[in-house]
Amino acid sequence: MLKTILCTVALIVAGSASAQTWPMHQIQLGVPYAPGGVVDFIGRTIGQRLSQQVGQPVVIDNRPGAGGMIGIEYTARSAPDGHTIVLMDPAVVINPVLQEKPLYELKDLATLAVVGSSPLVLTVNPQLPVADVAQLIQFAKASPGKLNFASAGIGTTPHMAGELLKARAGIDMTHVPYKGAGPAMADLAAGQVQVGFSSITGALPFLRDGRLRGLATSGAKRSAALPDLPTLIEAGYPDLEVDLWLGLFAPVSTPTPVVRRLNSEINAALKDPTVIAAFAKVGVEPRINSAEEGARFVRGEYEKWAQVVTGAKLKAK
């Protein structure tokens, strides 16, 4: 009994000490996508501010591939000391239920914080004779299976949003996955596909010059970046809210005091005016939350998308 108590005390003391000494060297912030996208931009923005706060370099490590699984797996298998973390979008919870052999499970990760939210935007090629969501649904029902919808890839949030729209509206569209938002938006503008969900960052250049027509955004409220577009909720689908959230994660065995220290530093960074302004440029709204609140949110998202994947009988090819 005494030995057990001493071991417990030792672990508590060790955890407290690790939080006080963290960080001992540079921090590696993983981005499981190629440079240039919204996840990469947000990662670099947060990393720069964190580096200033904690006095150690924060190095961005881009490891694209397998729908983000390669970069996530690298962090999940790294030393749980708070020096290797990863930033990811909802694909982090989608991959474990969509992939037949995922490279990681959600239980392999500790949620540090959900750092931001951004809606998707539903767009169509201007040649499609629809001006709003109601007309799109009417067109799809009149021509079942004739519409193709583009996404940034299988298992991405735009893909899941398309599947959710199909389920909620009772329509049939064929999914056409691309290797990234750029190629998807380019083919949508060229008329190779007719419909697509995208991050606001990916769609804005096409919307501004008229190559695409925006129909709605997927958030709980209108986007400050696209205030003239209604939400899908306003368009008559109260259960069709899709959040392109971004979360920071560490290996699951990272000591609780280190997780809380990281969460505190992340929240401090999110309150910085320069960080807030940078987020606004790409249509992302910062979120302040505890590690426990973030973990509950992530678990809820996992359960939500698991139902979509199961209901639509989706599997990665």
C-alpha positions in Angstrom: 0.0 0.0 0.0 2.8 2.4 1.0 4.6 1.6 -2.2 1.5 2.4 -4.3 1.1 5.8 -2.5 4.7 6.6 -3.1 4.5 5.8 -6.8 1.4 7.9 -7.1 3.1 10.9 -5.4 6.1 10.4 -7.6 4.0 10.5 -10.7 2.3 13.7 -9.6 5.6 15.4 -8.8 7.0 14.3 -12.1 4.0 15.7 -14.0 4.2 19.0 -12.2 7.9 19.2 -12.9 7.4 18.4 -16.6 4.8 21.2 -16.9 7.2 23.7 -15.2 10.2 22.7 -17.5 8.2 22.5 -20.7 9.3 23.3 -23.3 12.9 22.1 -23.0 13.6 22.5 -26.7 12.0 23.3 -30.0 8.3 22.2 -30.6 7.3 20.4 -33.8 3.9 21.4 -35.0 2.7 18.9 -37.6 0.5 19.9 -40.6 -0.8 16.8 -42.4 -1.3 18.7 -45.7 0.9 20.4 -48.2 1.9 24.0 -47.6 -0.5 26.7 -48.7 -3.9 25.6 -47.5 -6.0 26.9 -44.6 -4.6 24.3 -42.1 -1.0 25.2 -43.0 -1.8 29.0 -42.7 -3.4 28.6 -39.3 -0.6 26.3 -38.1 2.0 28.9 -39.0 0.1 31.7 -37.5 -0.3 29.9 -34.2 3.2 28.5 -34.3 4.8 31.9 -34.6 2.8 33.3 -31.7 3.5 30.3 -29.5 7.2 30.6 -30.2 7.2 34.2 -28.9 5.3 33.2 -25.8 7.3 30.1 -24.7 10.7 31.2 -25.9 11.4 28.1 -28.1 11.2 27.7 -31.9 8.0 26.2 -33.2 8.9 24.3 -36.4 6.1 23.6 -38.9 6.4 20.0 -40.2 4.3 19.4 -43.4 3.6 15.6 -43.8 0.9 15.3 -46.4 -0.6 12.0 -47.6 -3.4 9.4 -47.0 -6.0 12.0 -46.1 -3.9 13.5 -43.3 -3.2 10.1 -41.7 0.5 10.1 -42.2 1.1 13.3 -40.3 -1.4 12.4 -37.6 0.2 9.0 -37.1 3.6 10.5 -36.8 2.5 12.7 -33.9 0.5 9.9 -32.3 3.6 7.7 -32.2 6.0 10.4 -31.0 7.3 10.9 -27.5 4.4 12.1 -25.3 6.3 15.1 -23.9 4.5 18.1 -25.4 7.2 18.7 -28.0 5.4 17.1 -30.9 1.8 18.3 -31.7 -0.4 18.3 -34.8 -3.0 20.6 -36.2 -5.9 19.0 -38.0 -9.4 19.5 -39.4 -12.4 17.2 -39.0 -10.7 14.5 -41.1 -8.9 13.6 -37.8 -12.2 12.0 -36.6 -13.5 10.9 -40.0 -10.5 8.8 -41.0 -10.8 6.2 -38.2 -14.4 5.3 -39.2 -14.0 5.7 -43.0 -10.7 3.9 -43.6 -10.7 0.1 -43.5 -7.2 0.1 -42.0 -6.6 3.5 -40.4 -3.1 4.4 -39.4 -4.3 5.7 -36.0 -7.4 5.7 -33.7 -8.8 8.7 -32.0 -7.9 7.2 -28.7 -4.2 7.6 -29.7 -4.5 11.4 -29.4 -5.0 13.9 -26.6 -7.0 17.0 -27.5 -5.1 20.2 -26.6 -7.7 22.7 -27.9 -10.1 23.3 -30.7 -8.6 26.5 -32.1 -11.0 27.8 -34.7 -14.1 27.3 -36.7 -15.0 28.1 -40.3 -18.0 27.2 -42.4 -17.8 25.6 -45.8 -19.4 27.2 -48.8 -21.7 25.4 -51.3 -20.9 26.5 -54.8 -22.1 25.6 -58.3 -20.9 26.2 -61.8 -22.6 29.4 -63.1 -23.9 27.4 -66.1 -26.1 25.3 -63.8 -29.6 27.0 -63.9 -30.0 27.3 -60.1 -29.7 30.5 -58.0 -30.3 29.1 -54.5 -30.4 25.9 -52.5 -34.0 25.2 -53.1 -33.5 25.3 -56.9 -30.5 23.1 -56.6 -32.5 20.5 -54.7 -35.3 20.7 -57.2 -32.9 20.3 -60.1 -31.3 17.3 -58.4 -34.6 15.6 -57.7 -35.7 16.2 -61.3 -32.5 14.7 -62.7 -31.4 12.0 -60.2 -27.7 10.9 -60.6 -26.9 13.5 -63.2 -25.2 16.0 -60.9 -21.5 15.4 -59.8 -20.2 17.1 -56.7 -16.5 17.8 -56.2 -14.5 17.6 -53.0 -10.9 17.9 -51.9 -10.7 14.2 -51.5 -12.4 11.1 -49.9 -13.0 11.6 -46.2 -12.4 15.4 -46.3 -15.0 17.7 -44.7 -16.3 18.9 -48.1 -16.9 15.3 -49.1 -18.8 14.6 -45.8 -20.8 17.8 -46.3 -21.9 16.6 -49.7 -22.9 13.3 -48.3 -24.8 15.0 -45.5 -26.6 17.2 -48.0 -27.6 14.1 -50.1 -29.0 12.4 -47.0 -30.8 15.4 -45.5 -32.3 16.6 -48.9 -33.0 13.1 -50.3 -31.1 13.7 -53.5 -28.6 11.7 -55.5 -25.3 13.2 -56.6 -22.1 11.4 -57.7 -19.0 12.2 -55.6 -15.9 13.1 -57.6 -12.8 13.3 -55.3 -9.8 15.5 -56.1 -6.3 15.7 -54.7 -6.9 19.0 -52.9 -9.3 22.0 -53.1 -7.4 23.8 -55.9 -8.0 21.1 -58.5 -11.6 20.6 -57.4 -12.5 24.3 -57.7 -10.7 24.5 -61.0 -12.7 21.7 -62.5 -15.9 23.0 -61.0 -15.3 26.4 -62.6 -14.5 24.6 -65.9 -17.8 22.7 -65.8 -16.3 19.2 -65.4 -18.4 18.9 -62.3 -21.5 21.0 -61.3 -21.5 21.2 -57.5 -18.9 21.5 -54.8 -18.3 22.2 -51.1 -15.1 24.0 -50.3 -13.4 26.0 -47.6 -14.1 29.7 -47.9 -10.4 30.2 -48.5 -10.4 27.9 -51.5 -13.6 29.3 -53.0 -13.2 33.0 -52.6 -11.0 33.7 -55.7 -13.5 31.9 -57.9 -16.5 33.6 -56.3 -15.1 37.0 -56.6 -14.5 36.8 -60.3 -17.7 35.0 -61.1 -16.2 31.7 -62.1 -18.4 30.1 -59.4 -21.7 30.9 -57.9 -22.1 30.7 -54.1 -25.5 29.3 -52.8 -25.0 29.0 -49.0 -22.5 28.5 -46.2 -22.6 25.7 -43.7 -22.2 27.4 -40.3 -24.6 28.2 -37.5 -24.6 31.9 -38.6 -23.6 33.8 -41.7 -20.0 34.1 -42.5 -18.4 37.5 -42.1 -16.4 36.7 -45.3 -19.6 36.0 -47.3 -22.3 37.9 -45.5 -24.7 37.9 -48.5 -25.0 34.1 -48.6 -27.6 32.5 -46.4 -26.7 29.5 -44.2 -28.0 26.0 -45.1 -30.0 26.3 -41.9 -31.7 29.5 -43.3 -32.2 27.6 -46.6 -34.5 25.2 -44.7 -32.1 22.5 -43.4 -31.8 23.0 -39.6 -29.8 19.8 -39.2 -27.3 20.6 -41.9 -24.5 22.4 -40.0 -20.9 21.6 -41.0 -18.0 23.1 -39.1 -14.6 23.1 -40.7 -13.0 23.2 -37.2 -9.3 23.0 -36.5 -7.9 21.3 -33.5 -4.5 20.8 -31.9 -3.5 17.3 -30.6 -0.7 15.6 -28.8 0.1 11.9 -28.2 -2.4 10.4 -25.8 0.1 9.8 -22.9 1.2 13.4 -22.7 1.1 14.3 -19.0 -2.0 16.2 -17.9 0.0 19.2 -16.6 1.7 19.6 -19.9 -1.6 19.3 -21.8 -3.0 22.1 -19.6 0.1 24.3 -20.0 -0.2 23.9 -23.8 -3.9 24.6 -23.7 -3.2 27.8 -21.7 -0.5 29.0 -24.1 -2.7 28.2 -27.1 -5.7 30.1 -25.7 -3.4 33.1 -25.0 -2.2 33.0 -28.6 -5.8 33.0 -29.8 -6.5 36.2 -27.9 -3.6 38.1 -29.6 -5.0 40.8 -32.0 -2.5 39.9 -34.7 -3.6 36.2 -34.6 -7.3 37.2 -34.6 -6.7 39.4 -37.7 -4.8 36.7 -39.5 -7.6 34.2 -38.8 -10.2 36.7 -40.1 -8.4 36.9 -43.5 -9.1 33.2 -44.2 -12.6 33.2 -42.7 -11.7 31.4 -39.4 -13.1 32.4 -36.1 -10.9 31.7 -33.0 -12.3 29.4 -30.3 -11.3 29.5 -26.6 -11.8 26.3 -24.7 -10.2 24.0 -22.1 -8.6 20.8 -23.1 -11.6 18.9 -21.5 -14.1 21.0 -23.5 -12.2 20.5 -26.7 -12.1 16.7 -26.1 -15.8 16.6 -25.6 -16.4 18.5 -28.8 -14.1 16.3 -30.8 -15.8 13.1 -29.4 -19.2 14.6 -30.5 -17.8 15.3 -34.0 -16.5 11.7 -34.2 -20.0 10.3 -33.3 -21.7 12.7 -35.8 -19.5 11.7 -38.7 -19.5 8.0 -37.8 -23.3 8.1 -38.3 -22.9 9.8 -41.7 -20.3 7.3 -42.9 -22.3 4.3 -41.6 -25.6 5.7 -43.0 -24.2 6.3 -46.5 -22.2 3.1 -46.4 -19.0 5.0 -47.3 -15.6 3.4 -47.5 -12.3 4.8 -48.7 -11.1 3.3 -52.0 
